[in-house]
Amino acid sequence: MSTTTVQIGVQGMTCGHCVRSVDEELRTLPGVTDVTVELVAGATSPVTITATEPLSDEAVAAAVAEAGYAVAPRRSLL
């Protein structure tokens, strides 16, 4: 079984409760097997999502929004 890893940034988290809320919502997505959040209070927190099937950007953003936060825009290398 192959896995997919998605890395995003989440804005607005400040504490462990925030982390749990985002973790719980992301784990409701089909195929998600693991969520790792590195809390950076008051800044963009890196989040790594591991799943057994592809995750759409829209589904991930909707789950984060349901938790009350926002996905940080991806930075351009240009």
PyMOL commands that set and color helices and strands:
alter all, ss='L'
color gray80, all
select helices_A, chain A and resi 16-26+57-66
alter helices_A, ss='H'
color red, helices_A
select strands_A, chain A and resi 4-11+32-37+44-51+70-71
alter strands_A, ss='S'
color yellow, strands_A
deselect
rebuild
show_as cartoon
